[in-house]
Amino acid sequence: MHITAALTEAKGAPFTLAPLELDDPRPGEVVVRMVSSGVCHTDLIVRDQWYPVPLPAVLGHEGAGVVEAVGNGVTQVAPGDHVVLTFNSCGGCRMCAQGRTAYCDQFLAYNFGGSRIDGTTPLHRETGDVHGVFFGQSAFATYALAGERNVVKVDPGAPLELLGPLGCGIQTGAGGVLNSLKPPAGSSIAIFGAGSVGLSAVMAAVVAGCTTIVAVDLNEHRLELAQELGATHVINGGEGNTVERLRELTGGLGLDYALETTAVPAVLRQAVDALNQGGTCGLIGAAALGTEVTLDMSSLLFGRAVRGIVEGDSVPQLFIPKLVDLYQQGRFPFDKLIKSYAFEDINQAVEDSEKGITLKPVLTFA
């Protein structure tokens, strides 16, 4: 199949649109005509080779579209179905057997390997193969080839032009609250970083019934939006002592929960230091490999916990439709985070994201 894809040719290079050939689906594979694809922080740090995905490659991992064709043995979707594309997993390891697919023993191979598990890639050009299957999809293209396990059928009445980010960033922020931390009604939580992931967590904290919801960021516009989305308090992290202010907001006790989305070690330290005894901090921010943080061991000893969170601990086939339902009920207005760009304007979308002009760019395909 002839497709147009946004290629990442080399470390840090701008995306270039190019014609490619896409393989027909093998058993268990699905071809999706793309309607939209979010641009995620992970796409950009892979472009910059924080994670060593082989190049040249087609990135993109927040796709949404319509099933075009299916390979032998596919039963969960059929041509014409509306779907969101999400992360991939093997389905047979100890973690997948527990329903913890985001911690699949082969997560890196299935999502960052640049090829199918057998080493082949479905993307080709005249000069040779192009690495693909990024997060099991490579969604920066007019058509994507995914696996049945990472294709999620959604309500055909929901707007596909908005749904792509549910496959990763928004699912990660919302799931970090609803699936990972699971704060009970009436609890306190602070979200460090009011980007699209952090603001998704703010909205999820509202759904969970948290009564003290604090957004911490340096950008006043994002803090204003956090309040609009349900934050009860906001703190500019560049003004005063953030930990002291959080303790004041919680009667001197500290937070029940914190969620760190910035990948800045000093901010993670603040998130942990602001916990009450027995409190839990979830780490979502993706730092460069080898990044280290220093914590007070005596503070941790008193029941405080820090845990990493990948993809919001979600089972996408269950969680993404729930987020769609919440959106359609007006209880999870993630559309307020999104700005749409034509596919050919991908580099402008990336620039606006990196400058903080746009929270969540979403590419749309004609």
VOPAGU-2260 file (C-alpha; in pm, 1 decimal, decimal comma):
REM VOPAGU-2260
SITE   aa  ch    i         X         Y         Z
SITE  MET   A    0       0,0       0,0       0,0
SITE  HIS   A    1     125,4     349,4     -87,5
SITE  ILE   A    2     127,9     581,9     215,6
SITE  THR   A    3     272,7     915,7     319,4
SITE  ALA   A    4     466,7     919,9     644,5
SITE  ALA   A    5     660,4    1169,5     855,9
SITE  LEU   A    6    1014,1    1033,9     868,9
SITE  THR   A    7    1269,9    1086,9    1143,0
SITE  GLU   A    8    1589,8    1050,2     942,0
SITE  ALA   A    9    1851,5    1129,2    1208,1
SITE  LYS   A   10    1894,9    1242,7    1568,0
SITE  GLY   A   11    1725,1    1579,1    1622,6
SITE  ALA   A   12    1628,6    1617,7    1256,5
SITE  PRO   A   13    1296,9    1776,6    1157,9
SITE  PHE   A   14    1023,2    1544,4    1038,4
SITE  THR   A   15    1007,5    1504,7     660,5
SITE  LEU   A   16     703,5    1380,4     469,2
SITE  ALA   A   17     788,5    1098,8     231,7
SITE  PRO   A   18     613,1     829,5      26,1
SITE  LEU   A   19     652,5     477,2     164,6
SITE  GLU   A   20     517,9     130,4     103,4
SITE  LEU   A   21     324,5     -39,7     384,1
SITE  ASP   A   22     299,2    -418,7     399,7
SITE  ASP   A   23     -32,7    -599,2     390,1
SITE  PRO   A   24    -137,8    -718,8     734,9
SITE  ARG   A   25       1,4   -1048,9     856,4
SITE  PRO   A   26    -198,0   -1276,0    1089,6
SITE  GLY   A   27    -292,6   -1080,2    1398,9
SITE  GLU   A   28    -224,6    -741,3    1237,2
SITE  VAL   A   29    -457,7    -454,0    1152,0
SITE  VAL   A   30    -424,7    -171,7     897,0
SITE  VAL   A   31    -580,9     155,1    1010,9
SITE  ARG   A   32    -657,4     461,1     800,1
SITE  MET   A   33    -544,3     743,7    1023,3
SITE  VAL   A   34    -780,8    1025,8    1114,6
SITE  SER   A   35    -565,0    1185,3    1383,3
SITE  SER   A   36    -247,9    1136,1    1581,9
SITE  GLY   A   37    -133,5    1315,7    1893,1
SITE  VAL   A   38     221,7    1444,2    1923,2
SITE  CYS   A   39     365,5    1318,3    2251,0
SITE  HIS   A   40     675,2    1410,6    2452,8
SITE  THR   A   41     797,5    1054,3    2398,2
SITE  ASP   A   42     799,1    1106,1    2020,4
SITE  LEU   A   43    1027,6    1403,6    2066,2
SITE  ILE   A   44    1271,2    1243,9    2308,8
SITE  VAL   A   45    1300,1     945,3    2075,5
SITE  ARG   A   46    1364,6    1184,0    1785,3
SITE  ASP   A   47    1644,0    1326,4    2003,6
SITE  GLN   A   48    1760,8     972,7    2089,5
SITE  TRP   A   49    1711,0     983,9    2466,7
SITE  TYR   A   50    1590,1     630,7    2399,5
SITE  PRO   A   51    1786,7     442,6    2133,2
SITE  VAL   A   52    1515,4     360,7    1877,6
SITE  PRO   A   53    1691,3     284,4    1546,1
SITE  LEU   A   54    1662,1     547,2    1272,2
SITE  PRO   A   55    1537,8     627,5    1012,5
SITE  ALA   A   56    1196,6     558,4    1158,3
SITE  VAL   A   57     833,3     659,3    1152,4
SITE  LEU   A   58     729,8     761,6    1503,4
SITE  GLY   A   59     386,5     854,5    1638,8
SITE  HIS   A   60     198,5     651,9    1897,7
SITE  GLU   A   61    -129,7     828,4    1971,7
SITE  GLY   A   62    -324,2     728,4    1663,3
SITE  ALA   A   63    -696,5     715,2    1596,6
SITE  GLY   A   64    -868,4     607,4    1279,9
SITE  VAL   A   65   -1080,1     356,1    1093,0
SITE  VAL   A   66    -987,6      -7,4    1035,7
SITE  GLU   A   67    -905,8     -60,9     669,4
SITE  ALA   A   68    -806,3    -428,3     666,5
SITE  VAL   A   69    -730,6    -712,0     906,6
SITE  GLY   A   70    -502,6   -1013,5     890,8
SITE  ASN   A   71    -599,2   -1373,4     948,7
SITE  GLY   A   72    -718,2   -1456,3    1297,5
SITE  VAL   A   73    -818,4   -1103,6    1398,1
SITE  THR   A   74   -1152,8   -1115,2    1580,2
SITE  GLN   A   75   -1166,9    -804,6    1799,6
SITE  VAL   A   76   -1207,7    -550,4    1517,4
SITE  ALA   A   77   -1328,6    -549,0    1157,6
SITE  PRO   A   78   -1300,7    -310,6     861,1
SITE  GLY   A   79   -1500,4       4,6     928,9
SITE  ASP   A   80   -1454,9      -0,3    1306,7
SITE  HIS   A   81   -1343,1     320,3    1475,2
SITE  VAL   A   82   -1034,5     262,5    1686,5
SITE  VAL   A   83    -772,6     423,8    1907,1
SITE  LEU   A   84    -417,3     289,1    1886,6
SITE  THR   A   85    -221,0     241,3    2206,6
SITE  PHE   A   86      93,7      69,7    2335,2
SITE  ASN   A   87     171,6    -288,8    2245,0
SITE  SER   A   88     248,9    -593,3    2461,1
SITE  CYS   A   89     326,0    -960,5    2412,7
SITE  GLY   A   90      18,7   -1104,4    2585,8
SITE  GLY   A   91     199,8   -1411,4    2712,4
SITE  CYS   A   92     442,8   -1304,7    2984,7
SITE  ARG   A   93     390,0   -1308,2    3362,1
SITE  MET   A   94     294,0    -937,6    3370,7
SITE  CYS   A   95      50,8    -958,8    3079,4
SITE  ALA   A   96    -106,8   -1261,7    3246,5
SITE  GLN   A   97    -177,3   -1038,8    3548,7
SITE  GLY   A   98    -339,9    -773,0    3329,8
SITE  ARG   A   99     -39,8    -541,5    3383,5
SITE  THR   A  100      36,8    -505,5    3014,4
SITE  ALA   A  101     217,9    -172,0    3058,3
SITE  TYR   A  102     487,3    -369,2    3242,7
SITE  CYS   A  103     512,6    -645,3    2981,8
SITE  ASP   A  104     846,6    -825,3    3007,8
SITE  GLN   A  105     905,9    -732,1    2642,9
SITE  PHE   A  106     765,3    -378,4    2656,6
SITE  LEU   A  107    1080,2    -219,0    2516,0
SITE  ALA   A  108    1105,1    -465,9    2229,0
SITE  TYR   A  109     738,8    -429,7    2133,2
SITE  ASN   A  110     730,6     -50,1    2157,1
SITE  PHE   A  111    1083,1      83,9    2103,4
SITE  GLY   A  112    1248,5    -186,0    1893,6
SITE  GLY   A  113    1177,4     -27,9    1553,8
SITE  SER   A  114    1059,7    -358,4    1408,6
SITE  ARG   A  115     834,5    -655,9    1461,7
SITE  ILE   A  116     961,7    -909,6    1711,6
SITE  ASP   A  117    1096,7   -1118,9    1422,3
SITE  GLY   A  118    1312,8    -824,0    1314,0
SITE  THR   A  119    1112,1    -724,4    1006,6
SITE  THR   A  120     957,6    -385,6     942,4
SITE  PRO   A  121     638,2    -321,3     743,2
SITE  LEU   A  122     769,1      10,0     602,3
SITE  HIS   A  123     983,1      38,7     290,3
SITE  ARG   A  124    1117,0     291,4      39,6
SITE  GLU   A  125    1326,0     267,5    -276,1
SITE  THR   A  126    1652,6     296,9     -84,2
SITE  GLY   A  127    1562,2      28,3     169,0
SITE  ASP   A  128    1359,3     -50,2     479,1
SITE  VAL   A  129    1242,4     211,4     728,9
SITE  HIS   A  130    1205,5     128,8    1096,5
SITE  GLY   A  131     843,1     119,5    1208,6
SITE  VAL   A  132     604,6     -47,8    1452,4
SITE  PHE   A  133     682,2     230,3    1701,9
SITE  PHE   A  134     453,8     151,3    1996,9
SITE  GLY   A  135     308,7    -110,4    1765,3
SITE  GLN   A  136     174,7     151,5    1523,5
SITE  SER   A  137     401,5     431,9    1384,1
SITE  ALA   A  138     104,8     666,8    1363,8
SITE  PHE   A  139     273,0     961,6    1188,3
SITE  ALA   A  140     143,9     831,7     856,9
SITE  THR   A  141    -171,1     824,3     648,3
SITE  TYR   A  142    -205,3     452,2     725,8
SITE  ALA   A  143     -63,6     254,1    1017,2
SITE  LEU   A  144     -12,0    -116,1    1075,6
SITE  ALA   A  145     -86,4    -223,7    1431,9
SITE  GLY   A  146    -139,7    -544,4    1624,6
SITE  GLU   A  147    -478,0    -666,7    1738,5
SITE  ARG   A  148    -363,2    -627,1    2101,1
SITE  ASN   A  149    -300,5    -253,0    2071,0
SITE  VAL   A  150    -611,3    -156,1    1874,4
SITE  VAL   A  151    -904,0     -39,9    2089,1
SITE  LYS   A  152   -1253,5     -23,2    1942,4
SITE  VAL   A  153   -1443,2     292,9    2042,3
SITE  ASP   A  154   -1791,5     438,1    2006,3
SITE  PRO   A  155   -1837,2     544,9    1641,2
SITE  GLY   A  156   -2019,6     854,2    1767,1
SITE  ALA   A  157   -1707,7     984,6    1941,9
SITE  PRO   A  158   -1488,2    1235,2    1752,0
SITE  LEU   A  159   -1189,9    1045,8    1610,7
SITE  GLU   A  160   -1016,0    1375,0    1536,9
SITE  LEU   A  161    -975,5    1418,7    1914,8
SITE  LEU   A  162    -930,7    1065,6    2045,3
SITE  GLY   A  163    -569,7     986,1    1951,5
SITE  PRO   A  164    -408,4    1119,3    2273,6
SITE  LEU   A  165    -620,1     877,2    2476,9
SITE  GLY   A  166    -380,2     608,5    2354,3
SITE  CYS   A  167     -88,4     741,0    2557,4
SITE  GLY   A  168     -54,6    1086,3    2717,6
SITE  ILE   A  169    -407,4    1140,0    2841,8
SITE  GLN   A  170    -446,9     775,3    2938,5
SITE  THR   A  171    -119,7     805,8    3132,7
SITE  GLY   A  172    -222,6    1110,9    3334,2
SITE  ALA   A  173    -577,0     998,3    3402,4
SITE  GLY   A  174    -474,5     640,0    3471,9
SITE  GLY   A  175    -197,4     754,5    3703,9
SITE  VAL   A  176    -473,0     882,8    3930,4
SITE  LEU   A  177    -762,7     645,1    3870,8
SITE  ASN   A  178    -573,6     317,6    3821,3
SITE  SER   A  179    -241,8     363,6    4002,5
SITE  LEU   A  180    -286,7     591,9    4302,3
SITE  LYS   A  181    -662,2     529,4    4339,7
SITE  PRO   A  182    -720,7     819,4    4580,4
SITE  PRO   A  183   -1040,2     783,4    4784,6
SITE  ALA   A  184   -1300,1    1059,2    4785,3
SITE  GLY   A  185   -1199,1    1341,1    5015,4
SITE  SER   A  186    -824,2    1289,8    4979,0
SITE  SER   A  187    -557,6    1541,8    4882,5
SITE  ILE   A  188    -337,1    1527,9    4574,2
SITE  ALA   A  189     -86,4    1755,2    4402,5
SITE  ILE   A  190       5,6    1721,5    4037,1
SITE  PHE   A  191     349,7    1854,7    3951,4
SITE  GLY   A  192     351,5    1975,6    3592,2
SITE  ALA   A  193      41,2    2113,5    3420,1
SITE  GLY   A  194     105,0    1986,7    3070,9
SITE  SER   A  195    -139,8    1760,2    2894,1
SITE  VAL   A  196     -49,4    1462,1    3115,8
SITE  GLY   A  197     -71,5    1663,2    3436,8
SITE  LEU   A  198    -398,6    1832,3    3342,5
SITE  SER   A  199    -545,0    1493,3    3252,3
SITE  ALA   A  200    -452,0    1389,8    3605,6
SITE  VAL   A  201    -627,2    1698,9    3743,7
SITE  MET   A  202    -947,8    1603,3    3561,6
SITE  ALA   A  203    -915,5    1245,6    3686,2
SITE  ALA   A  204    -872,2    1368,0    4043,8
SITE  VAL   A  205   -1203,1    1549,6    4007,6
SITE  VAL   A  206   -1365,5    1228,2    3883,9
SITE  ALA   A  207   -1214,2    1042,3    4181,7
SITE  GLY   A  208   -1365,8    1289,5    4429,1
SITE  CYS   A  209   -1044,7    1439,4    4567,8
SITE  THR   A  210   -1128,0    1751,8    4763,8
SITE  THR   A  211    -783,3    1913,7    4765,1
SITE  ILE   A  212    -640,2    1915,6    4412,7
SITE  VAL   A  213    -326,7    2124,8    4365,8
SITE  ALA   A  214    -160,2    2192,8    4031,1
SITE  VAL   A  215     203,7    2303,1    4040,8
SITE  ASP   A  216     368,7    2462,6    3736,8
SITE  LEU   A  217     568,4    2766,8    3624,5
SITE  ASN   A  218     324,2    2870,5    3351,4
SITE  GLU   A  219      42,7    3094,5    3474,1
SITE  HIS   A  220    -178,4    3021,8    3174,7
SITE  ARG   A  221    -158,4    2649,9    3244,3
SITE  LEU   A  222    -235,7    2709,4    3610,2
SITE  GLU   A  223    -544,7    2907,3    3511,4
SITE  LEU   A  224    -656,6    2619,2    3290,1
SITE  ALA   A  225    -593,2    2377,4    3576,9
SITE  GLN   A  226    -837,9    2575,1    3789,8
SITE  GLU   A  227   -1090,5    2573,2    3507,0
SITE  LEU   A  228   -1056,7    2194,3    3490,6
SITE  GLY   A  229   -1110,8    2144,3    3863,1
SITE  ALA   A  230    -793,4    2219,8    4058,6
SITE  THR   A  231    -889,2    2367,0    4395,5
SITE  HIS   A  232    -550,1    2537,6    4434,3
SITE  VAL   A  233    -257,1    2625,9    4210,3
SITE  ILE   A  234     104,3    2700,0    4295,2
SITE  ASN   A  235     364,3    2867,5    4078,1
SITE  GLY   A  236     670,2    2656,2    4150,0
SITE  GLY   A  237     900,5    2949,8    4082,6
SITE  GLU   A  238     757,8    3157,5    4366,6
SITE  GLY   A  239     836,3    3070,6    4728,1
SITE  ASN   A  240     877,6    2731,5    4892,6
SITE  THR   A  241     648,1    2483,3    4717,9
SITE  VAL   A  242     672,7    2214,3    4987,1
SITE  GLU   A  243     586,4    2459,1    5265,3
SITE  ARG   A  244     289,4    2592,5    5071,1
SITE  LEU   A  245     158,5    2241,8    5011,9
SITE  ARG   A  246     185,3    2162,1    5381,9
SITE  GLU   A  247      -5,8    2480,5    5463,5
SITE  LEU   A  248    -283,7    2373,8    5227,5
SITE  THR   A  249    -312,0    2039,3    5407,1
SITE  GLY   A  250    -318,8    2166,1    5764,9
SITE  GLY   A  251      50,3    2098,9    5814,6
SITE  LEU   A  252      19,4    1723,8    5749,5
SITE  GLY   A  253     125,3    1703,3    5387,1
SITE  LEU   A  254     -32,6    1536,6    5086,8
SITE  ASP   A  255    -202,4    1200,3    5065,6
SITE  TYR   A  256     -86,4    1167,2    4704,8
SITE  ALA   A  257     144,9    1338,8    4459,0
SITE  LEU   A  258     200,1    1283,1    4088,3
SITE  GLU   A  259     523,2    1394,9    3920,4
SITE  THR   A  260     503,9    1452,1    3544,1
SITE  THR   A  261     799,1    1682,2    3469,7
SITE  ALA   A  262    1095,4    1438,3    3483,4
SITE  VAL   A  263    1293,6    1703,8    3674,4
SITE  PRO   A  264    1476,3    1543,0    3971,0
SITE  ALA   A  265    1436,3    1849,1    4195,3
SITE  VAL   A  266    1061,2    1847,1    4133,4
SITE  LEU   A  267    1035,5    1476,3    4220,4
SITE  ARG   A  268    1214,4    1555,8    4547,1
SITE  GLN   A  269     956,0    1825,5    4620,5
SITE  ALA   A  270     671,1    1586,0    4545,1
SITE  VAL   A  271     807,5    1328,9    4789,4
SITE  ASP   A  272     894,9    1583,9    5058,0
SITE  ALA   A  273     538,4    1719,8    5046,6
SITE  LEU   A  274     379,5    1382,5    5133,1
SITE  ASN   A  275     224,7    1306,6    5468,3
SITE  GLN   A  276     320,5     993,9    5661,8
SITE  GLY   A  277     179,2     708,1    5457,9
SITE  GLY   A  278     152,8     920,5    5144,3
SITE  THR   A  279     237,6     797,9    4793,8
SITE  CYS   A  280     409,1     972,4    4504,8
SITE  GLY   A  281     362,3     842,5    4153,0
SITE  LEU   A  282     638,0     908,6    3899,2
SITE  ILE   A  283     524,2     955,5    3540,4
SITE  GLY   A  284     780,8    1195,3    3393,1
SITE  ALA   A  285    1017,1    1025,3    3146,0
SITE  ALA   A  286    1374,3    1135,4    3210,4
SITE  ALA   A  287    1684,0    1057,8    3008,5
SITE  LEU   A  288    1834,3     718,1    3083,7
SITE  GLY   A  289    2065,2     736,9    3384,4
SITE  THR   A  290    1896,9    1037,6    3548,3
SITE  GLU   A  291    1923,0    1010,4    3926,7
SITE  VAL   A  292    1744,4    1171,2    4222,3
SITE  THR   A  293    1832,0    1203,8    4590,8
SITE  LEU   A  294    1568,2    1134,4    4859,0
SITE  ASP   A  295    1566,1    1150,1    5238,1
SITE  MET   A  296    1571,5     789,0    5357,6
SITE  SER   A  297    1439,9     881,4    5704,4
SITE  SER   A  298    1140,0    1049,4    5546,0
SITE  LEU   A  299    1064,3     739,2    5337,0
SITE  LEU   A  300    1089,6     521,8    5643,9
SITE  PHE   A  301     766,5     667,6    5782,7
SITE  GLY   A  302     540,5     497,6    5533,2
SITE  ARG   A  303     601,9     724,8    5237,0
SITE  ALA   A  304     621,5     551,4    4901,0
SITE  VAL   A  305     742,5     632,6    4551,3
SITE  ARG   A  306     633,3     422,9    4256,1
SITE  GLY   A  307     684,8     442,8    3882,2
SITE  ILE   A  308     383,4     447,6    3653,2
SITE  VAL   A  309     379,3     351,6    3285,7
SITE  GLU   A  310      74,1     421,5    3067,0
SITE  GLY   A  311    -140,0     488,3    3372,9
SITE  ASP   A  312    -141,9     118,3    3467,6
SITE  SER   A  313    -426,9      86,2    3223,2
SITE  VAL   A  314    -576,6    -206,3    3040,4
SITE  PRO   A  315    -645,9       2,8    2728,8
SITE  GLN   A  316    -936,6    -205,1    2598,9
SITE  LEU   A  317   -1118,9    -126,5    2924,7
SITE  PHE   A  318    -985,1     214,7    3023,4
SITE  ILE   A  319    -992,5     405,8    2694,1
SITE  PRO   A  320   -1366,9     342,2    2636,1
SITE  LYS   A  321   -1427,6     458,3    2995,4
SITE  LEU   A  322   -1247,7     784,9    2922,4
SITE  VAL   A  323   -1456,5     825,4    2606,7
SITE  ASP   A  324   -1771,6     773,9    2813,9
SITE  LEU   A  325   -1656,4    1032,2    3069,4
SITE  TYR   A  326   -1582,8    1278,8    2788,8
SITE  GLN   A  327   -1924,7    1226,7    2630,4
SITE  GLN   A  328   -2085,1    1286,7    2972,0
SITE  GLY   A  329   -1897,3    1617,2    3005,4
SITE  ARG   A  330   -1696,5    1490,5    3304,0
SITE  PHE   A  331   -1358,0    1464,4    3135,4
SITE  PRO   A  332   -1321,9    1759,8    2892,2
SITE  PHE   A  333    -981,9    1667,3    2751,2
SITE  ASP   A  334   -1066,4    1850,3    2428,6
SITE  LYS   A  335    -968,2    2171,5    2610,7
SITE  LEU   A  336    -606,8    2053,9    2595,1
SITE  ILE   A  337    -599,3    1997,2    2220,0
SITE  LYS   A  338    -504,1    2209,8    1922,1
SITE  SER   A  339    -532,4    2052,4    1577,9
SITE  TYR   A  340    -273,1    2079,4    1299,8
SITE  ALA   A  341    -278,7    1948,1     943,9
SITE  PHE   A  342     -42,8    1652,5     901,0
SITE  GLU   A  343     185,0    1851,3     673,0
SITE  ASP   A  344     231,6    2105,3     954,0
SITE  ILE   A  345     388,1    1849,4    1187,7
SITE  ASN   A  346     703,9    2052,8    1245,5
SITE  GLN   A  347     501,0    2358,3    1343,8
SITE  ALA   A  348     304,1    2140,0    1585,0
SITE  VAL   A  349     627,9    2015,3    1736,7
SITE  GLU   A  350     772,7    2366,0    1765,9
SITE  ASP   A  351     457,0    2495,6    1934,1
SITE  SER   A  352     464,8    2204,5    2177,1
SITE  GLU   A  353     831,0    2255,6    2266,2
SITE  LYS   A  354     777,3    2628,9    2320,1
SITE  GLY   A  355     478,7    2561,0    2545,6
SITE  ILE   A  356     238,2    2737,1    2308,5
SITE  THR   A  357      27,3    2423,9    2260,5
SITE  LEU   A  358     -49,4    2171,5    2532,2
SITE  LYS   A  359    -140,8    1876,7    2313,4
SITE  PRO   A  360     -91,3    1904,9    1936,6
SITE  VAL   A  361    -300,1    1662,3    1734,1
SITE  LEU   A  362    -228,6    1601,1    1367,8
SITE  THR   A  363    -527,5    1552,1    1141,4
SITE  PHE   A  364    -526,8    1364,7     812,3
SITE  ALA   A  365    -740,1    1475,2     519,2
